[in-house]
Amino acid sequence: MADDKSNPEPLDEDKPPLIDHVAGAAAIQEVSEAMAILTTKQSSCLVRLAKYGGLPLALLAVLAYWNTIRSPRLKISKATTYITEPRTIDGAQIDYFAAFEREFYSGKMKIEDNGYRLIVAALGHAADDATERAFSGEFYEKLGLDPKTAPTLSYTETYDFLHDYCAAEGLGQKQADEWDARVFYAPWTFDDLPMLEKWHEENTAVLDLVAKAVRHPAYRFPTIRTSEDATLVKTTQWWGEIQRARSFARMLDARACYRIGIGDIDGAIDDVITCARLGRHTAHQGTILGRLVGIAVEGIAASIGVAALQESSASLEQLRRLIDELDALPPQPSWDRTLLAERYHALDFFQAMAHGEESLAELKEWGIIEINANNTVMKLPVDWNIAMRRINELYEDFDAGNPWPSPNLQSPINFLIGPRSRRVAELFASRSMPAFEASFEANRRMNCVHNLQRITLALLLYEREHGTLPPSYTVDAAGNPLHSWRVLLLPYLGQAELWGNIRLDEPWDSEHNSQFHDVDVSRYRCLSCKLRPGQTSYSVVVGDKTAFQEGEGKSLDDFGPHLMLVVEREQPVCWMDPVSELTQSIAFEGIVDKLDDSGYGIGSPHPGGVIVGFRNGGVTFISNAIEVSKLHGLLDGTQKTRDW
């Protein structure tokens, strides 16, 4: 049994290794350090991930906040608010109402110098609605009047008077309209329209008062602040006063034509000048509305022909008096003044939006429907500093003759607050652009009316002194052209010095006379035309049936009352060129209706027609659509009525 082999001794390779406790401890330490290193590397990766992956998210958040949530406070500065004084009581806003009133109403004007106070004292405040009537007391006080003063006069336009008369007589409105058209532009008497004797009696005192009022140094409508936070847009419309100016102009036109009809030429001249002064004063109220109405009123004055009747036409002295008084009219308001007033209106409204007193939704009431479909512009905040800077840039651009851009309301870039704020300014400006363009063209057209009125009166002065109209050009002994009718009129247009420098016995293009070819005679230049130095776009029409011929002047006695003397022409020519006048054959073809100067004949850059001077001394706008037969009658003086 001593030899038992059931549990043999293991081999050496099968024996477990002996444990070295020192080495084991070292191994455990190495493992721990390795695990620590691994943990550190994992944390570093997370940090790097946060740093390089989360930063764009953070930037997007900042971008979103900057462009969709942030609403910067408006800062008062020349760049934004344009003016830095006067301020509101709390000093937080510009008081544009006070600035406007200081510029366009009070200033250095004395209360007693304001002719409009005479009108209000006699007729009362022309309040257009309940809001205006609620502030009539302040209106009176600014004119130095007692608000309790009761009106002493009233007036009625011929239109209303004749319609009431026809209604009472059972004659119908058509008859009233025909009679009303009869009292304007052409002479009439009580023999023609006996019912208007009563109208004349009832309205003479008012028209005489208007004549007195407009001859004051000023004629201003007071500006009234209808509420503490009301913007200029809502406080200076003067609808009642503007309507009054229109009514006065039409009534003065009717009375002037009556006075011409009875041979009272001096009285008619008084009414023409009263109407012209009324127009100038109305245009000086500051706004585009006032300017446009003022131009229209002055246009009515220019259309009245004081030399309409051959048997009692204006004398040489009366024509000179009319010209002298036209030259003494108050100056036209500069375009800069109108732009300043409109800039105040725009900035005042933007300031109100910046302070939460108005909103973009207000623009919907002004017909800007594009804003309804543009939620980006409508709902997201605006940086009013950027918007108001853009408003100022736009006004500077317009003043420099640069057109305003159309706002792109659908661009994705409008998500950014800068472009979006500029679009808001451009959107607001787009509301004003049509009125600006209309006013700008009306101003240029009125300048053209003034030119043609003075040229027409100069032709009549020449006729009074020489017995005939001037020839289209003078000739030498051999029948060669010397000088144009425009040269012959220089002494009657205030150009005596230039007239004295031209050698009339030499041809217009002689070595001496050629030096005057590029001279700009202001009365011969239309502001709407693209003219080179010395060019003109005014012409007479030469022919055997018209009022002008070469070498010899024609008598006005050979023509009827409705005769064109001077017209606008499509192609400009040198003002001294004697052989460039429109011929009868070309003029009889009709008015050229083109947008450029590529055509020949009667035409102008004024939209819709041409301005024409007539033998009665009045100036009228003739439509491009005039019937050719009626145009012939006006050119040869055979047209019997003003029905054109």
C-alpha positions in Angstrom: 0.0 0.0 0.0 3.1 2.0 0.6 3.4 2.3 -3.2 -0.1 4.1 -3.8 0.0 6.0 -7.3 -3.5 7.5 -7.4 -2.3 11.1 -6.7 0.9 11.5 -8.6 3.1 14.6 -8.1 2.2 17.3 -10.7 4.6 18.3 -13.3 6.4 21.7 -13.0 4.5 23.3 -15.9 1.2 22.4 -14.3 2.1 24.1 -11.0 0.5 27.6 -10.4 3.1 30.4 -10.4 4.2 31.7 -7.2 2.6 35.2 -6.4 5.0 38.2 -6.1 3.1 40.6 -3.9 5.3 43.6 -4.8 4.8 43.0 -8.5 1.0 42.6 -8.0 0.8 45.9 -6.3 2.6 47.5 -9.1 0.3 46.0 -11.6 -2.8 47.2 -9.8 -1.3 50.7 -9.9 -0.7 50.5 -13.6 -4.3 49.5 -14.3 -5.6 52.3 -12.1 -3.5 54.8 -13.9 -4.6 53.4 -17.3 -8.3 53.7 -16.3 -7.7 57.3 -15.1 -6.1 58.2 -18.4 -9.0 56.7 -20.3 -11.5 58.7 -18.3 -9.6 61.9 -18.9 -9.5 61.3 -22.7 -13.3 60.7 -22.8 -13.9 64.0 -20.9 -11.6 66.0 -23.3 -13.6 64.7 -26.3 -16.8 65.8 -24.9 -15.4 69.3 -24.3 -14.1 69.5 -27.8 -17.4 68.3 -29.1 -19.2 71.0 -27.1 -16.7 73.6 -28.2 -16.7 72.9 -31.9 -20.2 71.6 -32.4 -22.2 73.8 -30.0 -20.7 77.1 -31.0 -22.7 77.3 -34.3 -25.8 76.7 -32.3 -24.9 79.4 -29.9 -24.2 81.8 -32.8 -27.5 80.9 -34.4 -29.2 81.7 -31.1 -27.5 85.1 -30.9 -28.3 85.7 -34.6 -32.0 84.9 -34.0 -32.1 87.1 -30.9 -30.3 90.0 -32.7 -32.7 89.9 -35.7 -36.0 88.7 -34.4 -36.3 89.7 -30.7 -34.1 92.7 -30.0 -35.7 96.1 -30.5 -33.0 98.8 -30.3 -33.9 102.1 -28.7 -34.1 105.1 -31.0 -31.2 107.5 -30.5 -31.6 111.2 -31.3 -29.0 112.4 -33.7 -28.6 114.2 -37.0 -28.3 110.9 -38.8 -31.5 109.5 -37.4 -33.9 112.3 -36.4 -32.3 114.9 -38.7 -32.8 117.6 -36.1 -32.0 117.4 -32.4 -34.2 120.3 -31.2 -36.9 121.1 -30.2 -37.7 118.2 -27.8 -40.9 117.1 -26.2 -41.5 118.0 -22.5 -39.8 114.8 -21.3 -36.9 115.3 -23.6 -37.2 111.8 -25.0 -38.5 112.7 -28.5 -38.1 115.4 -31.2 -41.2 117.7 -31.3 -41.6 117.7 -35.0 -44.9 119.5 -34.7 -43.2 122.5 -33.0 -40.4 122.3 -35.6 -42.8 122.4 -38.5 -44.8 125.2 -37.0 -41.6 127.2 -36.4 -40.5 126.7 -40.0 -43.8 127.1 -41.8 -46.3 129.0 -39.7 -44.9 131.3 -37.0 -41.3 132.1 -37.5 -40.9 135.8 -37.7 -44.5 136.4 -38.9 -46.6 138.9 -37.0 -50.2 137.9 -36.4 -51.4 141.1 -38.0 -49.4 140.3 -41.2 -51.3 137.1 -41.7 -54.0 137.8 -44.3 -55.9 134.6 -43.5 -57.1 136.0 -40.2 -59.3 138.4 -42.2 -60.9 135.4 -43.9 -61.5 133.5 -40.7 -62.8 136.6 -38.9 -65.4 137.1 -41.6 -66.2 133.5 -42.7 -65.3 131.4 -39.6 -63.0 128.3 -39.4 -63.4 126.0 -42.3 -63.4 123.0 -40.1 -63.7 119.8 -42.2 -64.7 117.3 -39.5 -65.7 117.0 -35.8 -62.1 116.7 -34.7 -61.1 120.0 -36.4 -64.2 121.7 -35.0 -63.3 120.6 -31.5 -60.1 122.6 -31.8 -61.5 125.7 -33.5 -60.8 127.7 -30.4 -57.1 127.1 -30.7 -57.3 127.9 -34.4 -58.9 131.3 -33.7 -56.4 132.1 -30.9 -53.4 131.4 -33.2 -54.8 134.0 -35.5 -55.3 136.5 -32.7 -59.1 136.2 -32.9 -61.8 135.7 -30.3 -63.2 132.2 -30.7 -66.6 133.6 -30.0 -66.5 135.8 -33.1 -69.5 135.1 -35.3 -69.1 135.0 -39.1 -70.4 138.0 -40.9 -70.1 136.7 -44.5 -70.8 133.6 -46.5 -70.1 132.6 -50.1 -71.6 130.3 -52.8 -69.8 129.0 -55.9 -71.5 129.5 -59.3 -71.9 125.7 -59.6 -74.0 125.4 -56.4 -75.9 128.7 -57.2 -76.8 127.5 -60.7 -77.8 124.1 -59.5 -80.1 125.5 -56.8 -81.5 127.9 -59.4 -82.2 125.2 -61.9 -83.7 123.0 -59.3 -86.1 125.8 -58.2 -87.0 126.5 -61.9 -87.4 122.8 -62.8 -84.6 123.1 -65.5 -82.5 120.1 -64.5 -78.8 119.6 -63.8 -77.7 119.5 -67.4 -78.7 123.1 -67.9 -77.0 124.1 -64.7 -73.7 122.3 -65.9 -73.9 124.1 -69.3 -74.3 127.5 -67.7 -71.6 126.9 -65.1 -69.1 126.0 -67.9 -70.1 129.2 -69.6 -68.9 131.5 -66.8 -65.3 130.3 -67.0 -62.5 131.2 -69.4 -64.7 133.3 -71.7 -66.3 136.8 -71.2 -70.0 136.9 -70.2 -72.5 139.5 -69.0 -75.8 139.5 -67.2 -77.5 139.7 -70.6 -76.0 136.2 -71.2 -76.7 134.8 -67.7 -79.2 137.2 -65.9 -79.7 134.8 -63.0 -76.0 135.4 -62.0 -76.6 139.0 -61.1 -77.8 137.8 -57.7 -74.8 135.6 -57.3 -72.5 138.5 -58.1 -74.2 140.8 -55.6 -74.1 138.1 -52.8 -70.4 137.2 -53.3 -68.7 140.5 -54.2 -67.9 141.3 -50.6 -66.2 138.0 -50.1 -64.1 138.2 -53.2 -63.1 141.8 -52.3 -62.0 140.5 -48.9 -59.9 137.7 -50.5 -58.2 140.4 -52.7 -57.3 142.3 -49.5 -56.2 139.2 -47.6 -53.8 137.8 -50.2 -52.1 141.2 -50.4 -50.9 140.9 -46.9 -47.2 139.8 -46.4 -48.4 136.3 -45.4 -51.4 134.1 -45.7 -50.9 131.0 -43.5 -53.2 128.4 -42.1 -52.6 127.7 -38.4 -51.4 124.3 -37.5 -53.3 122.6 -34.7 -52.1 119.6 -32.6 -55.3 117.5 -32.2 -53.8 115.4 -29.4 -50.6 115.3 -27.3 -49.1 112.5 -29.3 -50.7 113.1 -32.7 -48.2 113.0 -35.6 -47.8 115.6 -38.2 -49.4 113.3 -40.8 -52.7 113.5 -38.8 -52.7 117.2 -37.8 -51.8 119.4 -40.8 -54.1 118.4 -43.6 -56.1 121.7 -43.7 -58.8 120.1 -45.8 -61.3 122.9 -45.2 -58.8 125.7 -45.9 -57.6 123.9 -49.1 -61.2 123.6 -50.3 -61.7 127.2 -49.6 -58.8 128.2 -51.8 -60.2 126.1 -54.6 -63.6 127.8 -54.2 -62.1 131.3 -54.1 -60.1 130.6 -57.3 -63.2 129.4 -59.3 -65.2 132.4 -58.1 -62.4 134.8 -59.0 -62.3 133.2 -62.5 -66.0 133.7 -62.9 -65.9 137.3 -61.8 -62.9 138.1 -63.9 -64.7 136.8 -67.0 -67.7 138.9 -66.2 -65.6 142.0 -65.8 -63.9 141.3 -69.1 -67.4 141.0 -70.6 -68.4 144.4 -69.4 -65.1 146.0 -70.4 -63.8 146.4 -66.8 -60.3 145.2 -67.8 -58.6 146.8 -64.7 -61.1 144.9 -62.5 -60.3 141.7 -64.3 -56.6 142.2 -63.9 -57.2 142.7 -60.1 -59.0 139.3 -60.0 -56.2 137.6 -62.0 -53.6 138.9 -59.6 -55.7 138.0 -56.6 -56.0 134.5 -57.9 -52.3 134.2 -58.6 -51.4 135.5 -55.2 -53.8 133.1 -53.6 -52.1 130.3 -55.4 -48.6 131.4 -54.3 -49.7 131.7 -50.7 -51.4 128.3 -50.7 -48.3 126.7 -52.1 -46.3 128.2 -49.2 -48.1 126.2 -46.5 -45.3 123.6 -46.6 -46.8 120.3 -47.6 -47.1 118.7 -51.0 -50.9 119.0 -50.8 -50.6 122.8 -50.3 -48.1 123.0 -53.1 -50.2 121.1 -55.6 -53.4 123.0 -54.8 -51.4 126.3 -55.0 -50.1 125.4 -58.4 -53.6 124.5 -59.6 -55.0 127.8 -58.3 -52.2 129.7 -60.0 -52.9 127.8 -63.2 -56.5 129.1 -63.1 -55.2 132.6 -62.9 -52.9 132.1 -65.9 -55.8 130.8 -68.0 -57.8 134.0 -67.7 -57.4 136.1 -70.9 -57.8 139.8 -70.2 -57.5 140.6 -74.0 -60.4 138.3 -75.0 -62.6 141.0 -76.5 -61.4 142.9 -79.6 -63.8 145.8 -78.9 -62.6 146.3 -75.4 -59.2 144.6 -75.2 -56.5 145.3 -72.7 -54.5 148.4 -73.6 -50.7 148.6 -73.7 -50.7 150.2 -70.2 -53.0 147.6 -68.8 -50.8 144.8 -70.2 -47.7 146.4 -68.7 -49.5 146.7 -65.4 -50.5 143.0 -65.5 -46.9 142.0 -66.2 -45.5 144.2 -63.4 -47.9 142.7 -60.9 -47.1 139.2 -62.0 -43.4 140.0 -61.5 -44.3 141.3 -58.0 -45.9 138.0 -56.8 -44.5 136.4 -53.7 -41.7 134.0 -54.8 -42.6 130.4 -55.4 -41.6 128.1 -52.5 -38.4 126.3 -53.1 -38.5 122.5 -53.6 -36.1 122.2 -50.7 -38.8 123.7 -48.4 -41.4 121.2 -49.5 -39.0 118.3 -49.0 -38.1 119.6 -45.6 -41.8 119.6 -44.6 -42.4 116.1 -45.9 -39.2 114.9 -44.2 -40.6 116.2 -40.9 -43.8 114.3 -41.5 -42.0 111.0 -42.3 -39.6 111.2 -39.4 -42.3 112.1 -37.0 -44.3 109.1 -38.0 -41.3 106.8 -37.7 -40.4 108.3 -34.3 -44.0 107.5 -33.2 -43.6 103.9 -34.4 -40.3 103.6 -32.5 -42.0 104.7 -29.3 -45.1 102.4 -29.8 -47.5 105.3 -30.5 -48.1 104.2 -34.1 -47.6 100.9 -35.9 -46.8 99.5 -39.4 -50.4 98.4 -39.6 -51.3 102.1 -40.1 -49.8 101.9 -43.5 -52.6 99.6 -44.6 -55.0 102.5 -44.3 -52.9 104.4 -46.8 -53.3 101.8 -49.5 -49.9 100.0 -49.1 -51.4 96.5 -49.5 -48.1 94.8 -50.1 -47.3 94.9 -46.4 -50.2 92.5 -45.6 -48.5 89.7 -47.4 -45.1 90.2 -45.9 -45.1 88.8 -42.4 -41.3 89.3 -42.1 -41.6 93.0 -42.4 -44.9 93.2 -40.6 -44.2 91.1 -37.5 -40.5 91.2 -36.7 -38.9 94.1 -34.8 -37.3 97.1 -36.6 -34.2 99.0 -35.8 -35.7 102.5 -36.1 -32.2 104.0 -36.1 -31.5 102.2 -39.3 -34.9 103.0 -40.7 -34.8 106.7 -40.0 -31.2 106.9 -41.4 -32.6 105.3 -44.5 -35.4 107.9 -44.7 -32.9 110.7 -44.6 -30.8 109.0 -47.3 -33.9 108.7 -49.5 -34.7 112.4 -49.1 -31.2 113.4 -49.9 -31.3 111.2 -53.0 -34.5 112.7 -54.2 -33.2 116.2 -53.6 -30.2 115.3 -55.8 -32.4 113.9 -58.5 -31.9 110.3 -57.8 -35.0 108.0 -58.0 -36.1 106.0 -55.0 -35.8 102.2 -55.2 -38.9 99.9 -55.1 -38.7 97.9 -51.9 -38.2 94.2 -52.3 -40.6 92.9 -49.7 -40.1 89.2 -50.5 -36.4 88.9 -50.2 -35.1 86.3 -47.7 -32.5 88.9 -46.5 -35.4 90.7 -44.9 -34.9 88.3 -42.0 -31.9 90.4 -41.0 -32.9 93.4 -39.0 -30.7 95.8 -41.0 -32.1 95.1 -44.5 -35.6 94.7 -43.0 -35.4 98.2 -41.4 -34.3 99.7 -44.6 -37.2 98.0 -46.4 -39.7 99.5 -44.0 -38.3 103.0 -44.8 -38.5 102.3 -48.5 -42.0 101.0 -48.1 -43.1 104.2 -46.4 -41.3 106.3 -49.0 -43.1 104.4 -51.8 -46.3 105.8 -50.5 -45.0 109.3 -51.0 -43.3 108.8 -54.3 -46.3 109.3 -56.6 -47.2 112.6 -54.9 -43.6 113.7 -55.1 -43.4 112.9 -58.8 -46.7 114.6 -59.4 -45.6 117.7 -57.5 -42.3 117.8 -59.2 -43.9 117.6 -62.7 -46.6 120.1 -61.7 -43.9 122.5 -60.6 -42.0 122.2 -63.9 -45.3 122.5 -65.8 -46.2 125.7 -63.9 -42.8 127.1 -64.8 -43.6 126.4 -68.4 -47.0 128.1 -68.0 -45.2 131.2 -66.6 -42.9 131.2 -69.6 -45.6 130.9 -72.2 -47.8 133.5 -70.3 -45.0 136.0 -70.5 -44.2 135.2 -74.1 -47.9 135.6 -75.0 -48.1 138.9 -73.2 -44.9 140.0 -74.9 -46.4 139.2 -78.3 -49.5 141.3 -77.3 -47.2 144.2 -76.2 -45.4 144.0 -79.5 -48.7 144.1 -81.3 -49.9 147.1 -79.3 -46.8 149.1 -80.2 -46.4 148.0 -83.8 -50.0 147.4 -84.9 -49.2 143.8 -85.9 -47.7 140.7 -84.5 -44.0 140.2 -85.1 -43.0 138.3 -88.3 -41.7 134.8 -87.8 -38.4 136.3 -88.8 -37.1 139.6 -90.3 -35.4 139.7 -93.7 -32.8 141.9 -95.4 -33.3 143.8 -98.7 -32.8 140.6 -100.6 -35.3 138.6 -98.6 -32.7 136.6 -96.7 -33.6 135.7 -93.1 -32.1 137.9 -90.4 -33.6 137.3 -86.9 -36.3 135.2 -85.3 -39.4 136.6 -83.5 -37.8 135.5 -80.3 -35.1 138.1 -80.8 -37.7 140.7 -81.5 -39.4 140.0 -78.1 -36.3 140.4 -76.0 -37.1 144.0 -74.9 -40.6 142.9 -73.7 -39.1 140.0 -71.7 -36.7 142.0 -69.6 -33.7 141.3 -71.9 -32.9 144.8 -73.1 -29.2 144.4 -72.5 -29.0 141.2 -74.7 -31.2 142.9 -77.3 -28.8 145.8 -77.4 -25.8 143.5 -78.0 -27.2 141.8 -81.0 -26.6 143.4 -84.4 -30.0 143.3 -86.0 -28.6 144.4 -89.4 -26.5 141.3 -89.6 -27.7 137.7 -90.0 -28.4 135.7 -86.9 -25.4 133.5 -87.6 -22.9 136.2 -88.4 -19.5 136.1 -86.7 -20.7 138.7 -84.2 -24.2 137.3 -83.5 -23.0 133.7 -83.3 -21.6 134.4 -79.8 -25.1 134.6 -78.5 -26.3 131.2 -79.8 -25.6 129.4 -76.5 -27.1 132.1 -74.3 -29.9 130.7 -72.1 -32.9 133.1 -72.1 -34.9 131.7 -69.1 -38.3 132.5 -70.6 -37.5 130.3 -73.6 -36.5 127.2 -71.6 -38.9 124.6 -70.3 -37.6 122.8 -67.3 -39.1 119.5 -68.4 -37.2 119.5 -71.7 -33.7 118.2 -72.2 -32.1 121.2 -73.7 -28.6 122.1 -74.7 -27.3 125.6 -74.0 -29.2 128.1 -76.1 -32.0 125.7 -77.1 -35.7 126.3 -76.8 -38.9 124.2 -77.2 -41.3 127.1 -77.9 -42.4 128.0 -81.4 -45.0 129.9 -83.5 -46.7 128.2 -86.4 -45.9 129.7 -89.8 -48.4 129.6 -92.7 -50.8 131.5 -94.8 -53.7 130.6 -92.5 -51.9 131.0 -89.2 -50.9 134.1 -87.2 -47.3 134.3 -88.4 -45.4 134.6 -91.7 -41.9 135.5 -92.9 -40.8 139.1 -93.2 -44.0 140.8 -92.2 -46.3 140.7 -89.2 -50.0 139.9 -89.4 -52.9 141.8 -87.8 -54.9 140.2 -85.0 -58.0 141.8 -86.5 -57.8 139.1 -89.2 -58.4 136.3 -86.7 -61.1 135.2 -84.3 -60.9 135.2 -80.5 -59.8 131.6 -80.1 -56.3 131.8 -81.8 -53.1 130.0 -80.8 -50.1 132.3 -80.7 -47.3 130.2 -79.3 -47.0 126.4 -78.7 -44.6 123.8 -77.4 -42.6 121.9 -80.0 -41.3 118.3 -79.9 -37.9 119.1 -81.3 -35.8 121.8 -79.6 -33.9 124.4 -81.7 -31.5 127.2 -81.2 -33.4 130.2 -79.8 -31.9 132.5 -82.5 -32.6 130.3 -85.5 -35.1 132.2 -87.7 -36.0 129.4 -90.1 -36.8 126.6 -87.6 -40.4 127.4 -86.8 -43.1 124.9 -87.1 -44.9 125.0 -90.5 -48.6 125.0 -90.9 -48.6 121.7 -92.7 -46.7 119.9 -89.9 -48.8 121.5 -87.1 -52.1 120.6 -88.9 -51.1 117.0 -88.6 -51.9 117.1 -84.9 -50.1 116.9 -81.6 -47.2 114.5 -81.4 -47.8 112.0 -78.6 -44.4 110.6 -77.9 -42.3 110.1 -74.8 -39.1 111.3 -76.5 -38.2 114.1 -78.9 -38.0 111.8 -82.0 -41.1 113.4 -83.6 -41.7 116.7 -85.3 -44.5 119.1 -84.8 -46.4 120.3 -81.8 -45.6 118.3 -78.7 -44.1 118.5 -75.2 -42.6 116.3 -72.4 -45.6 117.2 -70.2 -47.8 114.1 -69.8 -51.0 114.2 -71.7 -50.7 117.3 -73.8 -49.1 120.7 -74.5 -49.2 124.2 -73.1 -50.4 126.9 -75.5 -50.6 130.7 -75.3 -53.7 132.3 -76.8 -54.4 135.7 -78.3 -56.5 136.6 -75.3 -53.3 136.6 -73.1 -54.3 133.3 -71.3 -52.4 130.1 -71.3 -54.1 126.7 -71.4 -53.2 123.0 -71.4 -54.4 121.2 -74.5 -54.9 117.5 -74.5 -53.0 115.3 -77.0 -56.4 113.8 -77.8 -57.9 117.0 -79.2 -59.8 116.6 -82.5 -57.6 117.6 -85.4 -60.4 119.7 -86.9 -60.6 121.7 -83.6 -56.8 122.1 -83.6 -57.0 123.5 -87.1 -59.6 126.0 -85.9 -57.4 127.1 -83.0 -54.3 127.5 -85.3 -56.2 129.6 -87.9 -58.5 131.4 -85.5 -61.8 130.0 -86.9 -62.7 128.0 -83.8 -66.0 129.5 -82.5 -66.1 128.2 -79.0 -63.8 126.9 -76.3 -65.3 123.4 -76.7 -62.1 121.4 -77.1 
